[in-house]
């Protein structure tokens, strides 16, 4: 059956949805998107290093295969008939169905089928390569207990393949960046954020720390596709007019202060539009709060409502409320003002709305 307009629309809708989630949810969301485009009982992202003969996988839905099945997979995985074809397809190959490379009878006689797939009722598979890095192959595997994958299923996955690969590469880059910035935070006690710029002072990519800092010091949401706050956009335009593009970085920095804290923003050359490094130079005082609780309170202490803080952190308002309840309990206070004084001191406390804990 030929690929129809409704199939393509379903694919596009799923890919758009994939872009709306935080980086830490990349694998689950990617697998969920794939299963919504091409019906499958289990979808897996597999990272395979044939030379080192080790592999890992993430499953949707999450499946507990148990010790016996897990041992069988570890022992027999590199005998999988699709694995050799996937390695040959690196760089120029589309999705491959198991039925394209091995007859059903021969597959049923295979030890991997008998010991791992048959006990789970899995009969049909399709696989495609998403990424190759230093000999490690990241591939996508779809598994069915019912009928085989159709030509339409294969065409849909082939259309989605480059977009899913790009999504995965972007999430990996973001995760690496988050880890690097977290290490930097721990080294010097400052908070760091990064914004990759797009045309006309738009935000192409932003890490979580940058979202928190922008929300604390400026008005309006800071997320991918939006324009920078007006003050920053004006500063950026001035820098582009006056700075030497060959310089190692574009001085002068943008500096702003609020509540006794200082935010310094520096423009670096990156791609066609540049990147912003945000550094909050005054460290937060030592507190008993978790990292997420500190982020929540930093936003609400700087005038953000629970809904605004939730939108910045990409969590629910109810989760923000739970974090605030825990914060007040840990600090032994009953309001945001008291908590701000406890954390920031009399001179450094920002102006906050005095919201008290409701009585039980």
N, C-alpha and C positions, 0 to 999 in steps of 0.2 A: 504494500500500500504506500502511495506517495506521501511525502511530508506535506501537511496541510498548514493553512494560515493559523489555525487554532493551536497546532503544535508549536509553531514558532512563537506565538504570543505567550504560551505557557512558559516556554524557555526564557523569553525576555523578562517576564514578570519575576521568575525565580531568580534570575541573575541580578535584577535590581534589588530584590529583597536581601540577597547575599551581601550587598554593600552596606547595609544599614546596621550591622552588628559590630560590637567591640572586637578588637583583635584577639582577646583571650578566648573568644568563642568561635574562632575561625574553623577548626576542624569539624565540630558538631554542625555548624551552620552549613558548611560546604557539603557535608554528607546529606543533610536534610534537603538541600536544594536539589542535589542529584536525584534523590529518591522521589522528589515531587515532579521531576521532569521525565524520568524513566523508571517505571514501576519496578521495584526490587524488594525482596524480603530482607536482605542485609546488604548494606553498602559499606565498603572499607577503603580507607586510604592506607596503602602499604608503602613503607620505606624499606628498600631492599639494597643490600650491598653484596652483589654476587661474589666479588673477590674475597671479601672477609667472611662471607657466608653467614651473615646475620640479617635479621629483618625485624620490623615492628609494624603494628597496625592499630588503627582507630576504627571502631565499628559503630554503625548506626542501623537499627537501634543497638544500644550496648548489650552485648551477649556475653554471658559467663560460660565459657566453653568447658570449664572444669580441668582438672589436672591431667586426666587420661587423654582427652582430646587435644589439649594444649601440647602435651608431649608428642603426640602423633604428628601434629602440624610442625613442630620444631624439627622433628626428625626427617620429615618427608617433603617439606615445603619446596626445597630446591629441585625436586623432581617434577614440579608442576608443569604440565605440557605447555601452558601459556607463557611461562617465564622466559623461555628461549625466544619466542616470537616477540615478546615485549622488548627484550634487549635489542633485537634486530630493528625494531620499529622506532628506537630512540631518535628523535630529531625530525622524523618524517612520516611517522605512522599514525593512523587513526585507531579507533577502538577495534578490538579483536574479540570475536566470540569463541568460546571453547569448542562449539560445534563446527567452527571453520577449520580447526586444526587437528582434531582427533575424533574418530567415529565414536558414537555413544557406547557401543559394546566394548571398545578398547578402553574407554574411560572408566566404565563400570568394573573392568578388571584391574584397574590401577590401584596400588596400595594406598595412595593418598585419598582416593575416593572411598575405598572400603573402610579406612580407619578414621577419617576425619569428616568428609562431606556427607557420606551416606547416613551416619547416625543423626545428622541434623536435617536430613531430607533435602539437601541442596543438590539440584540436578544440572543447572545451567549457570554459566558465568560469562561475563564480558569484562574486558580490561583495557585501559588506555594509560599512556604515560603522561604525567603532568610536569615533571621536572627531573633534571639530572644534575647532580652537583658532586664533583670530586668522586665519581664512581658510584654514588648512591642514587638509586632511581626511586622517585616518588610516583606511584601509580595508583589508579583508581580501579577498584574491583566491584562489580555488581553481581549479586547472587540471587537466584530464584529457585523456589521449590516446585513451581508449576511449569508453564510453557516456556519455550526458548525465547530469547530476545529477537525481535523482528528487525527487518531492514529499517523501518521507521525509528525504532529504538536506537539502532546504531547511528543513523543519520543525525538524530537529535543529540546524542552524546558527542558525535564528531563536531557538530556546530558549537557545542558548549565547551569543548576541550580547551581551545586557546584562552577563553575567558576564565575558566576555572584555574588554568595554569597561572595566568596573570594574577588572579586573586590570591592564590596560594603564595606566589613569590612576594607580593606586596605585604601579606600578613607575616611572612617569615622575616622580611626586612624590618617591619614595624616591631616585631618581637625582639629582634636583635638590637634595635635602637633603644627600646624600653630597657633591656637588660644593661646596655652600655650606660645609659643615663642613670639608671638606678645605682650602678657601681660608682659613677661620678658623684651622685648624691651622698653615698656613704663615705666617700673619700674626703669631701670638704664640707659637709654639713649644709650645703645649699640645695635648693630645689631647682631642677633644670627642666626645661621644656623645649620642644623643637617643632617648628612649623615649616613645612615645605610649601613654597608659594607657587600659585598659578598666575595666569595673566590677570592684569587689572587689579592687583592686590587681593586676589582671592586665595582661599586656603585650599591647597591641594591635598595635604595630609597633615595631621596634628596628633601628637601623642597625648596621653591622658594628663600628664603633668602640665603641659601647655594649655590644655582646656581649662584646668583648674586655675592656673595663674591668670589667664586672660579674663576668665569670669570674675575673679577676685578684684582685678584692677580696672576693668573696663565694663561698659554696659553692652548688653546684647550677647547672643549665643556665639560660641566659637566652634565651628564644625566644618567638615569638608564641604566645599562648594560655596561657602559664604564669604562675604567680603570682610577684610580685617576691620576692627573698630576704626572710626573716622580719624582719630588722632594718629594712629599707626599708619593708616593709609596715606595721610598727608605727609608724615615724616618719610615714609618709604618713597613717595614721589619726589620729594626734595633730595633724598640721597641718590636716587637714580639720575637726577639732573646734574648733580655736582660731583659725584664720586668717580674716581678712576676705576674702571671695571677690571683692570689688571692687578689692582692691589690685593694683597692676601686677604683682607677683609675690608668692608666698607665702613670706615669711621665717619661720622660720630655716632655713638650709641644713643638709643632712646632710654631715658631714665625717668621713672615715676615713683612716687612714694605714697604709701597709704598705711595708716595705723602703725606707724613706726617701722614699717618694712619697706624695703627698696627693691624694685624690679628693674633690671637692666636688660635691654633687648639689643642684640647685635645682628647686623645683616651680613651674611656670608654669601659668596657666589656659589650657586648650585644649579646646574641645568640652565634653563633659559631665564628663570625668574628669581632664583635665589632662595635662601632659607634663613629663618630667624631662630637664633638661640636665645631662650629666655632664662635668666638666672635671677632667683630671689636671693639677694646677698646676705640677708639676716636669717640665720637658721631659726627654725621653730624651737621653742624651749622643750626640754625633755618632759615627756608626758607619759601617762600610762595608757594612752590611746593607741589603737591599731592604726596602720597606715590609712585604711579606708575611713575610719572614724575621724582622723586628722583632716582628711580631704573634705569630708562632709562639714565639719565644724568650721574649717577655714572659709568655706563658701558662705554658710549662714551667718558667720560672724562678720562678714563683709557685706551684709545686706541682702543676700539672696534668699528668696523664699524656699520652702521645701521643694516645691515643684521645679523652680529654676535650678536648684542644686541637683535634683534628680536628673534633669535634662542634661546638665553639664557632665555628670558622672555616668549617664546612661544606665541608671537604675530607677526603681519605682519610688514615688513619693512616700509610700508606706515603708520602704526600706530605709529612707532618710529618717523618718520618724523613729524607727527602731534604733538606728544608730544614735540619734540624739538622746533617746531615753537611756541608752547604755553609757553615753558620754556623761550625762548629768549624774548618773549613779556612781561612776568611777571617780568623778571629781568631787562628789558630795555637795552638789549645788542643785538649784531648782529652776534656774533660768539661763538664757543665753548670755545676758549681761554678767551674771556671776561667773559663768564658765569662762567668758572672755577675760575678766579680771584675773581669774585664777591662772589662766594660761599665758596671757600677754602682759599682765601687770597694769598698774594704774596709767602709766604714760603711753604704753604701747597698745592699749585695748582699742579696737575699732568701735565705731558707733554701730550698735546692733539693736534690733527690735527686741524688747524685753518679753520673751515668750516663756512662760513658766510651765513646768511639768503639770499636767492636769492631775487632780487628786484621784486616787484609785477608787 
